[in-house]
Amino acid sequence: MMNLMFMGSGIMIISILMLIIVSLISKKSFIDREKSSPFECGFDPKSSARLPFSLHFFMIAIIFLIFDVEITLLLPLIISLEASNPFNYLIVMMVFILTLLIGLFHEWNQGALNWTS
């Protein structure tokens, strides 16, 4: 028991010393203007490097992600067809696909799938 205490305290001391040494070594002693500015072939940037992100593109990406997860959930259901009652399987599949179709039609009616709007 006493051996474990010595080993634990030794590990703690070594860890703290390593953290202190790394924090002392990694500090920047000077600020370089070239390193803190965005790089554009050596020229000063003409516009801000932070452009606004398109919310419409983000919504399309989220919809794609939802349907991608649908595929990963649908494949195990297809594989488990052999082990279950086909009628119960059919009901579960219909509810799952109907829920996704309702979501798709809602997004379609809201105009999230139109690129021209």
HUDA-V788082 format. One record per residue. N is the residue number from 1. SS is DSSP state (~ for helix, > for strand, _ for the rest). Layout:
BEGIN
N,SS  N,SS
END
This chain:
BEGIN
1,_  2,~  3,~  4,~  5,~  6,~  7,~  8,~  9,~  10,~  11,~  12,~  13,~  14,~  15,~  16,~  17,~  18,~  19,~  20,~  21,~  22,~  23,~  24,~  25,~  26,_  27,_  28,_  29,_  30,_  31,_  32,_  33,~  34,~  35,~  36,~  37,_  38,_  39,_  40,_  41,_  42,_  43,_  44,_  45,_  46,_  47,_  48,_  49,_  50,_  51,_  52,_  53,_  54,_  55,~  56,~  57,~  58,~  59,~  60,~  61,~  62,~  63,~  64,~  65,~  66,~  67,~  68,~  69,~  70,~  71,~  72,~  73,~  74,~  75,~  76,~  77,~  78,~  79,~  80,~  81,~  82,~  83,~  84,_  85,_  86,~  87,~  88,~  89,~  90,~  91,~  92,~  93,~  94,~  95,~  96,~  97,~  98,~  99,~  100,~  101,~  102,~  103,~  104,~  105,~  106,~  107,~  108,~  109,~  110,~  111,_  112,_  113,_  114,_  115,_  116,_  117,_
END
